[in-house]
Amino acid sequence: MFDRVTFNPKIMAGRACLRGMRITVAHVVNMVANGMTAKDILDEYPDLQPEDIQQALQYAAFMTRDETYPLSAAH
């Protein structure tokens, strides 16, 4: 599902990175959240590909998805 998001304990302490590089998903999401366009990010990080940015955002959305749980009878 997320073939560009990798985890390696020897790279960035095992945080979610893109294709084994020292560029974390969180960093990419932060850049987008602070107004950088995909072009800006690709200019700043030429090793990234447009699909990396897209998948970083998809992964972040997946990890923060809203889930609804029914209230238990005890509440």
Distance bins in CASP14 RR format, pairs under 12 A and 6 or more apart:
PFRMAT RR
TARGET T0000
AUTHOR 0000-0000-0000
RMODE 2
METHOD distances of the structure
MODEL  1
1 55 0 0 0 0 1 0 0 0 0 0 0
1 58 0 0 0 0 1 0 0 0 0 0 0
1 59 0 0 0 0 1 0 0 0 0 0 0
1 62 1 0 0 1 0 0 0 0 0 0 0
1 63 0 0 0 0 0 1 0 0 0 0 0
2 16 0 0 0 0 1 0 0 0 0 0 0
2 17 0 0 0 0 0 1 0 0 0 0 0
2 18 0 0 0 0 1 0 0 0 0 0 0
2 19 0 0 0 0 0 1 0 0 0 0 0
2 25 0 0 0 0 1 0 0 0 0 0 0
2 51 0 0 0 0 0 1 0 0 0 0 0
2 52 0 0 0 0 0 1 0 0 0 0 0
2 54 0 0 0 0 0 1 0 0 0 0 0
2 55 1 0 1 0 0 0 0 0 0 0 0
2 56 0 0 0 0 1 0 0 0 0 0 0
2 57 0 0 0 0 0 1 0 0 0 0 0
2 58 1 0 0 1 0 0 0 0 0 0 0
2 59 1 0 1 0 0 0 0 0 0 0 0
2 60 0 0 0 0 0 1 0 0 0 0 0
2 61 0 0 0 0 0 1 0 0 0 0 0
2 62 1 0 0 1 0 0 0 0 0 0 0
2 63 0 0 0 0 1 0 0 0 0 0 0
3 18 0 0 0 0 0 1 0 0 0 0 0
3 19 0 0 0 0 1 0 0 0 0 0 0
3 20 0 0 0 0 0 1 0 0 0 0 0
3 51 0 0 0 0 1 0 0 0 0 0 0
3 52 0 0 0 0 0 1 0 0 0 0 0
3 55 1 0 0 1 0 0 0 0 0 0 0
3 58 0 0 0 0 0 1 0 0 0 0 0
3 59 0 0 0 0 0 1 0 0 0 0 0
4 16 0 0 0 0 0 1 0 0 0 0 0
4 17 0 0 0 0 1 0 0 0 0 0 0
4 18 1 0 1 0 0 0 0 0 0 0 0
4 19 1 0 1 0 0 0 0 0 0 0 0
4 20 0 0 0 0 1 0 0 0 0 0 0
4 21 0 0 0 0 1 0 0 0 0 0 0
4 23 0 0 0 0 0 1 0 0 0 0 0
4 25 0 0 0 0 1 0 0 0 0 0 0
4 28 0 0 0 0 0 1 0 0 0 0 0
4 48 0 0 0 0 1 0 0 0 0 0 0
4 49 0 0 0 0 1 0 0 0 0 0 0
4 50 0 0 0 0 0 1 0 0 0 0 0
4 51 1 0 0 1 0 0 0 0 0 0 0
4 52 1 0 1 0 0 0 0 0 0 0 0
4 53 0 0 0 0 1 0 0 0 0 0 0
4 54 0 0 0 0 1 0 0 0 0 0 0
4 55 1 0 1 0 0 0 0 0 0 0 0
4 56 1 0 0 1 0 0 0 0 0 0 0
4 57 0 0 0 0 0 1 0 0 0 0 0
4 58 0 0 0 0 1 0 0 0 0 0 0
4 59 0 0 0 0 1 0 0 0 0 0 0
5 14 0 0 0 0 0 1 0 0 0 0 0
5 15 0 0 0 0 0 1 0 0 0 0 0
5 16 1 0 1 0 0 0 0 0 0 0 0
5 17 1 0 0 1 0 0 0 0 0 0 0
5 18 1 0 0 1 0 0 0 0 0 0 0
5 19 0 0 0 0 1 0 0 0 0 0 0
5 20 0 0 0 0 1 0 0 0 0 0 0
5 21 0 0 0 0 0 1 0 0 0 0 0
5 23 0 0 0 0 0 1 0 0 0 0 0
5 24 0 0 0 0 1 0 0 0 0 0 0
5 25 1 0 0 1 0 0 0 0 0 0 0
5 26 0 0 0 0 0 1 0 0 0 0 0
5 28 0 0 0 0 0 1 0 0 0 0 0
5 29 0 0 0 0 0 1 0 0 0 0 0
5 51 0 0 0 0 0 1 0 0 0 0 0
5 52 0 0 0 0 1 0 0 0 0 0 0
5 53 0 0 0 0 0 1 0 0 0 0 0
5 54 0 0 0 0 0 1 0 0 0 0 0
5 55 1 0 0 1 0 0 0 0 0 0 0
5 56 1 0 0 1 0 0 0 0 0 0 0
5 57 0 0 0 0 0 1 0 0 0 0 0
5 58 0 0 0 0 1 0 0 0 0 0 0
5 59 1 0 1 0 0 0 0 0 0 0 0
5 60 0 0 0 0 1 0 0 0 0 0 0
5 62 0 0 0 0 1 0 0 0 0 0 0
5 63 0 0 0 0 1 0 0 0 0 0 0
6 12 0 0 0 0 1 0 0 0 0 0 0
6 14 0 0 0 0 1 0 0 0 0 0 0
6 15 0 0 0 0 1 0 0 0 0 0 0
6 16 1 0 0 1 0 0 0 0 0 0 0
6 17 1 0 1 0 0 0 0 0 0 0 0
6 18 1 0 0 1 0 0 0 0 0 0 0
6 19 1 0 0 1 0 0 0 0 0 0 0
6 20 1 0 1 0 0 0 0 0 0 0 0
6 21 0 0 0 0 1 0 0 0 0 0 0
6 22 0 0 0 0 0 1 0 0 0 0 0
6 23 0 0 0 0 0 1 0 0 0 0 0
6 24 0 0 0 0 0 1 0 0 0 0 0
6 25 0 0 0 0 1 0 0 0 0 0 0
6 52 0 0 0 0 0 1 0 0 0 0 0
6 55 0 0 0 0 0 1 0 0 0 0 0
6 56 0 0 0 0 0 1 0 0 0 0 0
6 59 0 0 0 0 0 1 0 0 0 0 0
7 13 0 0 0 0 0 1 0 0 0 0 0
7 14 1 0 1 0 0 0 0 0 0 0 0
7 15 1 0 0 1 0 0 0 0 0 0 0
7 16 1 0 0 1 0 0 0 0 0 0 0
7 17 1 0 0 1 0 0 0 0 0 0 0
7 18 0 0 0 0 0 1 0 0 0 0 0
7 19 0 0 0 0 0 1 0 0 0 0 0
7 20 0 0 0 0 1 0 0 0 0 0 0
7 24 0 0 0 0 0 1 0 0 0 0 0
7 25 0 0 0 0 0 1 0 0 0 0 0
7 59 0 0 0 0 0 1 0 0 0 0 0
8 14 1 0 1 0 0 0 0 0 0 0 0
8 15 0 0 0 0 1 0 0 0 0 0 0
8 16 0 0 0 0 0 1 0 0 0 0 0
8 17 1 0 0 1 0 0 0 0 0 0 0
8 18 0 0 0 0 0 1 0 0 0 0 0
8 19 0 0 0 0 0 1 0 0 0 0 0
8 20 1 0 0 1 0 0 0 0 0 0 0
8 21 0 0 0 0 0 1 0 0 0 0 0
8 22 0 0 0 0 0 1 0 0 0 0 0
8 24 0 0 0 0 0 1 0 0 0 0 0
9 15 0 0 0 0 1 0 0 0 0 0 0
9 17 0 0 0 0 0 1 0 0 0 0 0
9 20 0 0 0 0 0 1 0 0 0 0 0
10 17 0 0 0 0 0 1 0 0 0 0 0
10 20 0 0 0 0 0 1 0 0 0 0 0
10 22 0 0 0 0 0 1 0 0 0 0 0
11 17 1 0 1 0 0 0 0 0 0 0 0
11 18 0 0 0 0 0 1 0 0 0 0 0
11 19 0 0 0 0 0 1 0 0 0 0 0
11 20 1 0 1 0 0 0 0 0 0 0 0
11 21 1 0 0 1 0 0 0 0 0 0 0
11 22 1 0 0 1 0 0 0 0 0 0 0
11 23 0 0 0 0 1 0 0 0 0 0 0
11 24 0 0 0 0 1 0 0 0 0 0 0
12 18 0 0 0 0 0 1 0 0 0 0 0
12 20 0 0 0 0 1 0 0 0 0 0 0
12 21 0 0 0 0 1 0 0 0 0 0 0
12 22 1 0 1 0 0 0 0 0 0 0 0
12 23 0 0 0 0 1 0 0 0 0 0 0
12 24 1 0 1 0 0 0 0 0 0 0 0
12 25 0 0 0 0 1 0 0 0 0 0 0
12 26 0 0 0 0 1 0 0 0 0 0 0
12 27 0 0 0 0 1 0 0 0 0 0 0
13 22 0 0 0 0 0 1 0 0 0 0 0
13 24 0 0 0 0 1 0 0 0 0 0 0
13 26 0 0 0 0 0 1 0 0 0 0 0
14 20 0 0 0 0 0 1 0 0 0 0 0
14 22 0 0 0 0 0 1 0 0 0 0 0
14 24 0 0 0 0 1 0 0 0 0 0 0
14 25 0 0 0 0 0 1 0 0 0 0 0
14 26 0 0 0 0 0 1 0 0 0 0 0
15 21 0 0 0 0 0 1 0 0 0 0 0
15 22 0 0 0 0 1 0 0 0 0 0 0
15 23 0 0 0 0 0 1 0 0 0 0 0
15 24 1 0 1 0 0 0 0 0 0 0 0
15 25 1 0 0 1 0 0 0 0 0 0 0
15 26 1 0 0 1 0 0 0 0 0 0 0
15 27 0 0 0 0 1 0 0 0 0 0 0
15 28 0 0 0 0 0 1 0 0 0 0 0
15 56 0 0 0 0 0 1 0 0 0 0 0
15 59 0 0 0 0 0 1 0 0 0 0 0
16 23 0 0 0 0 0 1 0 0 0 0 0
16 24 1 0 0 1 0 0 0 0 0 0 0
16 25 1 0 1 0 0 0 0 0 0 0 0
16 26 1 0 0 1 0 0 0 0 0 0 0
16 27 0 0 0 0 0 1 0 0 0 0 0
16 28 0 0 0 0 1 0 0 0 0 0 0
16 29 0 0 0 0 1 0 0 0 0 0 0
16 52 0 0 0 0 0 1 0 0 0 0 0
16 55 0 0 0 0 0 1 0 0 0 0 0
16 56 0 0 0 0 1 0 0 0 0 0 0
16 58 0 0 0 0 0 1 0 0 0 0 0
16 59 1 0 0 1 0 0 0 0 0 0 0
16 60 0 0 0 0 1 0 0 0 0 0 0
16 62 0 0 0 0 0 1 0 0 0 0 0
16 63 0 0 0 0 1 0 0 0 0 0 0
17 23 1 0 0 1 0 0 0 0 0 0 0
17 24 1 0 1 0 0 0 0 0 0 0 0
17 25 1 0 0 1 0 0 0 0 0 0 0
17 26 0 0 0 0 1 0 0 0 0 0 0
17 27 0 0 0 0 1 0 0 0 0 0 0
17 28 0 0 0 0 1 0 0 0 0 0 0
17 47 0 0 0 0 0 1 0 0 0 0 0
17 48 0 0 0 0 0 1 0 0 0 0 0
17 52 0 0 0 0 1 0 0 0 0 0 0
17 55 0 0 0 0 0 1 0 0 0 0 0
17 56 0 0 0 0 1 0 0 0 0 0 0
17 59 0 0 0 0 0 1 0 0 0 0 0
18 24 1 0 0 1 0 0 0 0 0 0 0
18 25 1 0 0 1 0 0 0 0 0 0 0
18 26 0 0 0 0 0 1 0 0 0 0 0
18 27 0 0 0 0 1 0 0 0 0 0 0
18 28 1 0 0 1 0 0 0 0 0 0 0
18 29 0 0 0 0 0 1 0 0 0 0 0
18 41 0 0 0 0 0 1 0 0 0 0 0
18 45 0 0 0 0 1 0 0 0 0 0 0
18 47 0 0 0 0 1 0 0 0 0 0 0
18 48 1 0 0 1 0 0 0 0 0 0 0
18 49 0 0 0 0 1 0 0 0 0 0 0
18 50 0 0 0 0 0 1 0 0 0 0 0
18 51 0 0 0 0 1 0 0 0 0 0 0
18 52 1 0 1 0 0 0 0 0 0 0 0
18 53 0 0 0 0 1 0 0 0 0 0 0
18 54 0 0 0 0 0 1 0 0 0 0 0
18 55 1 0 0 1 0 0 0 0 0 0 0
18 56 1 0 0 1 0 0 0 0 0 0 0
18 57 0 0 0 0 0 1 0 0 0 0 0
18 58 0 0 0 0 0 1 0 0 0 0 0
18 59 0 0 0 0 1 0 0 0 0 0 0
18 60 0 0 0 0 0 1 0 0 0 0 0
19 25 0 0 0 0 0 1 0 0 0 0 0
19 28 0 0 0 0 0 1 0 0 0 0 0
19 45 0 0 0 0 0 1 0 0 0 0 0
19 47 0 0 0 0 1 0 0 0 0 0 0
19 48 0 0 0 0 1 0 0 0 0 0 0
19 49 0 0 0 0 1 0 0 0 0 0 0
19 51 0 0 0 0 1 0 0 0 0 0 0
19 52 1 0 0 1 0 0 0 0 0 0 0
19 53 0 0 0 0 0 1 0 0 0 0 0
19 55 0 0 0 0 1 0 0 0 0 0 0
19 56 0 0 0 0 0 1 0 0 0 0 0
20 47 0 0 0 0 0 1 0 0 0 0 0
20 48 0 0 0 0 0 1 0 0 0 0 0
20 52 0 0 0 0 0 1 0 0 0 0 0
21 27 0 0 0 0 0 1 0 0 0 0 0
21 28 0 0 0 0 0 1 0 0 0 0 0
21 45 0 0 0 0 1 0 0 0 0 0 0
21 46 0 0 0 0 0 1 0 0 0 0 0
21 47 1 0 0 1 0 0 0 0 0 0 0
21 48 1 0 0 1 0 0 0 0 0 0 0
21 49 0 0 0 0 0 1 0 0 0 0 0
21 52 0 0 0 0 1 0 0 0 0 0 0
21 56 0 0 0 0 0 1 0 0 0 0 0
22 45 0 0 0 0 0 1 0 0 0 0 0
22 47 0 0 0 0 1 0 0 0 0 0 0
22 48 0 0 0 0 0 1 0 0 0 0 0
23 29 0 0 0 0 0 1 0 0 0 0 0
23 30 0 0 0 0 0 1 0 0 0 0 0
23 31 0 0 0 0 1 0 0 0 0 0 0
23 41 0 0 0 0 1 0 0 0 0 0 0
23 42 0 0 0 0 0 1 0 0 0 0 0
23 44 0 0 0 0 0 1 0 0 0 0 0
23 45 1 0 0 1 0 0 0 0 0 0 0
23 46 0 0 0 0 0 1 0 0 0 0 0
23 47 1 0 0 1 0 0 0 0 0 0 0
23 48 1 0 0 1 0 0 0 0 0 0 0
23 49 0 0 0 0 0 1 0 0 0 0 0
23 52 1 0 0 1 0 0 0 0 0 0 0
23 53 0 0 0 0 0 1 0 0 0 0 0
23 56 0 0 0 0 1 0 0 0 0 0 0
24 30 0 0 0 0 1 0 0 0 0 0 0
24 31 0 0 0 0 0 1 0 0 0 0 0
24 45 0 0 0 0 0 1 0 0 0 0 0
24 48 0 0 0 0 0 1 0 0 0 0 0
24 52 0 0 0 0 0 1 0 0 0 0 0
24 56 0 0 0 0 1 0 0 0 0 0 0
24 59 0 0 0 0 0 1 0 0 0 0 0
24 60 0 0 0 0 0 1 0 0 0 0 0
25 31 0 0 0 0 0 1 0 0 0 0 0
25 32 0 0 0 0 0 1 0 0 0 0 0
25 48 0 0 0 0 0 1 0 0 0 0 0
25 52 0 0 0 0 1 0 0 0 0 0 0
25 53 0 0 0 0 1 0 0 0 0 0 0
25 54 0 0 0 0 0 1 0 0 0 0 0
25 55 0 0 0 0 1 0 0 0 0 0 0
25 56 1 0 1 0 0 0 0 0 0 0 0
25 57 0 0 0 0 1 0 0 0 0 0 0
25 58 0 0 0 0 1 0 0 0 0 0 0
25 59 1 0 1 0 0 0 0 0 0 0 0
25 60 1 0 0 1 0 0 0 0 0 0 0
25 61 0 0 0 0 0 1 0 0 0 0 0
25 62 0 0 0 0 0 1 0 0 0 0 0
25 63 0 0 0 0 1 0 0 0 0 0 0
25 64 0 0 0 0 0 1 0 0 0 0 0
26 32 0 0 0 0 0 1 0 0 0 0 0
26 33 0 0 0 0 0 1 0 0 0 0 0
26 56 0 0 0 0 1 0 0 0 0 0 0
26 57 0 0 0 0 0 1 0 0 0 0 0
26 59 0 0 0 0 1 0 0 0 0 0 0
26 60 1 0 0 1 0 0 0 0 0 0 0
26 63 0 0 0 0 0 1 0 0 0 0 0
26 64 0 0 0 0 0 1 0 0 0 0 0
27 33 0 0 0 0 0 1 0 0 0 0 0
27 34 0 0 0 0 0 1 0 0 0 0 0
27 36 0 0 0 0 0 1 0 0 0 0 0
27 41 0 0 0 0 1 0 0 0 0 0 0
27 44 0 0 0 0 0 1 0 0 0 0 0
27 45 0 0 0 0 1 0 0 0 0 0 0
27 48 0 0 0 0 0 1 0 0 0 0 0
27 52 0 0 0 0 0 1 0 0 0 0 0
27 53 0 0 0 0 0 1 0 0 0 0 0
27 56 0 0 0 0 1 0 0 0 0 0 0
27 60 0 0 0 0 0 1 0 0 0 0 0
28 34 0 0 0 0 0 1 0 0 0 0 0
28 36 0 0 0 0 1 0 0 0 0 0 0
28 38 0 0 0 0 1 0 0 0 0 0 0
28 40 0 0 0 0 0 1 0 0 0 0 0
28 41 1 0 0 1 0 0 0 0 0 0 0
28 42 0 0 0 0 0 1 0 0 0 0 0
28 44 0 0 0 0 0 1 0 0 0 0 0
28 45 0 0 0 0 1 0 0 0 0 0 0
28 48 1 0 0 1 0 0 0 0 0 0 0
28 49 0 0 0 0 0 1 0 0 0 0 0
28 50 0 0 0 0 0 1 0 0 0 0 0
28 51 0 0 0 0 0 1 0 0 0 0 0
28 52 1 0 0 1 0 0 0 0 0 0 0
28 53 1 0 1 0 0 0 0 0 0 0 0
28 54 0 0 0 0 1 0 0 0 0 0 0
28 55 0 0 0 0 1 0 0 0 0 0 0
28 56 1 0 1 0 0 0 0 0 0 0 0
28 57 1 0 0 1 0 0 0 0 0 0 0
28 58 0 0 0 0 0 1 0 0 0 0 0
28 59 0 0 0 0 1 0 0 0 0 0 0
28 60 0 0 0 0 1 0 0 0 0 0 0
29 35 0 0 0 0 0 1 0 0 0 0 0
29 36 0 0 0 0 0 1 0 0 0 0 0
29 41 0 0 0 0 0 1 0 0 0 0 0
29 52 0 0 0 0 0 1 0 0 0 0 0
29 53 0 0 0 0 1 0 0 0 0 0 0
29 54 0 0 0 0 0 1 0 0 0 0 0
29 55 0 0 0 0 0 1 0 0 0 0 0
29 56 1 0 1 0 0 0 0 0 0 0 0
29 57 1 0 0 1 0 0 0 0 0 0 0
29 58 0 0 0 0 0 1 0 0 0 0 0
29 59 0 0 0 0 1 0 0 0 0 0 0
29 60 1 0 1 0 0 0 0 0 0 0 0
29 61 0 0 0 0 1 0 0 0 0 0 0
29 62 0 0 0 0 0 1 0 0 0 0 0
29 63 0 0 0 0 1 0 0 0 0 0 0
29 64 0 0 0 0 1 0 0 0 0 0 0
30 36 0 0 0 0 1 0 0 0 0 0 0
30 41 0 0 0 0 0 1 0 0 0 0 0
30 56 0 0 0 0 0 1 0 0 0 0 0
30 57 0 0 0 0 0 1 0 0 0 0 0
30 60 0 0 0 0 1 0 0 0 0 0 0
31 37 0 0 0 0 1 0 0 0 0 0 0
31 38 0 0 0 0 1 0 0 0 0 0 0
31 39 0 0 0 0 0 1 0 0 0 0 0
31 40 1 0 0 1 0 0 0 0 0 0 0
31 41 1 0 1 0 0 0 0 0 0 0 0
31 42 0 0 0 0 0 1 0 0 0 0 0
31 43 0 0 0 0 0 1 0 0 0 0 0
31 44 1 0 0 1 0 0 0 0 0 0 0
31 45 0 0 0 0 1 0 0 0 0 0 0
31 48 0 0 0 0 0 1 0 0 0 0 0
31 52 0 0 0 0 0 1 0 0 0 0 0
31 53 0 0 0 0 1 0 0 0 0 0 0
31 56 0 0 0 0 1 0 0 0 0 0 0
31 57 0 0 0 0 0 1 0 0 0 0 0
31 60 0 0 0 0 0 1 0 0 0 0 0
32 38 1 0 0 1 0 0 0 0 0 0 0
32 39 0 0 0 0 0 1 0 0 0 0 0
32 40 0 0 0 0 1 0 0 0 0 0 0
32 41 1 0 0 1 0 0 0 0 0 0 0
32 52 0 0 0 0 0 1 0 0 0 0 0
32 53 1 0 0 1 0 0 0 0 0 0 0
32 54 0 0 0 0 0 1 0 0 0 0 0
32 56 0 0 0 0 1 0 0 0 0 0 0
32 57 1 0 0 1 0 0 0 0 0 0 0
32 58 0 0 0 0 0 1 0 0 0 0 0
32 60 0 0 0 0 1 0 0 0 0 0 0
32 61 0 0 0 0 0 1 0 0 0 0 0
33 41 0 0 0 0 0 1 0 0 0 0 0
33 56 0 0 0 0 0 1 0 0 0 0 0
33 57 0 0 0 0 1 0 0 0 0 0 0
33 60 0 0 0 0 1 0 0 0 0 0 0
34 40 0 0 0 0 0 1 0 0 0 0 0
34 41 0 0 0 0 0 1 0 0 0 0 0
35 41 0 0 0 0 1 0 0 0 0 0 0
36 42 0 0 0 0 1 0 0 0 0 0 0
36 43 0 0 0 0 1 0 0 0 0 0 0
36 44 1 0 0 1 0 0 0 0 0 0 0
36 45 0 0 0 0 0 1 0 0 0 0 0
36 48 0 0 0 0 0 1 0 0 0 0 0
36 53 0 0 0 0 1 0 0 0 0 0 0
37 43 0 0 0 0 1 0 0 0 0 0 0
37 44 0 0 0 0 0 1 0 0 0 0 0
37 50 0 0 0 0 0 1 0 0 0 0 0
37 53 0 0 0 0 1 0 0 0 0 0 0
38 44 0 0 0 0 0 1 0 0 0 0 0
38 45 0 0 0 0 0 1 0 0 0 0 0
38 48 0 0 0 0 1 0 0 0 0 0 0
38 49 0 0 0 0 0 1 0 0 0 0 0
38 50 1 0 1 0 0 0 0 0 0 0 0
38 51 0 0 0 0 0 1 0 0 0 0 0
38 52 0 0 0 0 1 0 0 0 0 0 0
38 53 1 0 1 0 0 0 0 0 0 0 0
38 54 0 0 0 0 1 0 0 0 0 0 0
38 56 0 0 0 0 0 1 0 0 0 0 0
38 57 0 0 0 0 1 0 0 0 0 0 0
39 45 0 0 0 0 0 1 0 0 0 0 0
39 46 0 0 0 0 0 1 0 0 0 0 0
39 48 0 0 0 0 0 1 0 0 0 0 0
39 50 0 0 0 0 1 0 0 0 0 0 0
39 53 0 0 0 0 1 0 0 0 0 0 0
40 48 0 0 0 0 0 1 0 0 0 0 0
40 53 0 0 0 0 0 1 0 0 0 0 0
41 47 0 0 0 0 0 1 0 0 0 0 0
41 48 1 0 0 1 0 0 0 0 0 0 0
41 49 0 0 0 0 0 1 0 0 0 0 0
41 50 0 0 0 0 1 0 0 0 0 0 0
41 52 0 0 0 0 1 0 0 0 0 0 0
41 53 1 0 1 0 0 0 0 0 0 0 0
41 54 0 0 0 0 0 1 0 0 0 0 0
41 56 0 0 0 0 1 0 0 0 0 0 0
41 57 0 0 0 0 0 1 0 0 0 0 0
42 48 1 0 1 0 0 0 0 0 0 0 0
42 49 1 0 0 1 0 0 0 0 0 0 0
42 50 1 0 0 1 0 0 0 0 0 0 0
42 51 0 0 0 0 0 1 0 0 0 0 0
42 52 0 0 0 0 1 0 0 0 0 0 0
42 53 1 0 0 1 0 0 0 0 0 0 0
42 54 0 0 0 0 0 1 0 0 0 0 0
43 53 0 0 0 0 0 1 0 0 0 0 0
44 53 0 0 0 0 0 1 0 0 0 0 0
45 52 0 0 0 0 1 0 0 0 0 0 0
45 53 0 0 0 0 1 0 0 0 0 0 0
45 56 0 0 0 0 0 1 0 0 0 0 0
46 52 0 0 0 0 0 1 0 0 0 0 0
48 54 0 0 0 0 0 1 0 0 0 0 0
48 55 0 0 0 0 0 1 0 0 0 0 0
48 56 0 0 0 0 1 0 0 0 0 0 0
49 55 0 0 0 0 1 0 0 0 0 0 0
49 56 0 0 0 0 0 1 0 0 0 0 0
50 56 0 0 0 0 0 1 0 0 0 0 0
50 57 0 0 0 0 0 1 0 0 0 0 0
51 57 0 0 0 0 0 1 0 0 0 0 0
51 58 0 0 0 0 0 1 0 0 0 0 0
51 59 0 0 0 0 0 1 0 0 0 0 0
52 58 0 0 0 0 0 1 0 0 0 0 0
52 59 0 0 0 0 0 1 0 0 0 0 0
53 59 0 0 0 0 0 1 0 0 0 0 0
53 60 0 0 0 0 0 1 0 0 0 0 0
54 60 0 0 0 0 0 1 0 0 0 0 0
54 61 0 0 0 0 0 1 0 0 0 0 0
55 61 0 0 0 0 0 1 0 0 0 0 0
55 62 0 0 0 0 1 0 0 0 0 0 0
56 62 0 0 0 0 0 1 0 0 0 0 0
56 63 0 0 0 0 0 1 0 0 0 0 0
57 63 0 0 0 0 0 1 0 0 0 0 0
57 64 0 0 0 0 0 1 0 0 0 0 0
58 64 0 0 0 0 0 1 0 0 0 0 0
58 65 0 0 0 0 0 1 0 0 0 0 0
59 65 0 0 0 0 0 1 0 0 0 0 0
69 75 0 0 0 0 0 1 0 0 0 0 0
END
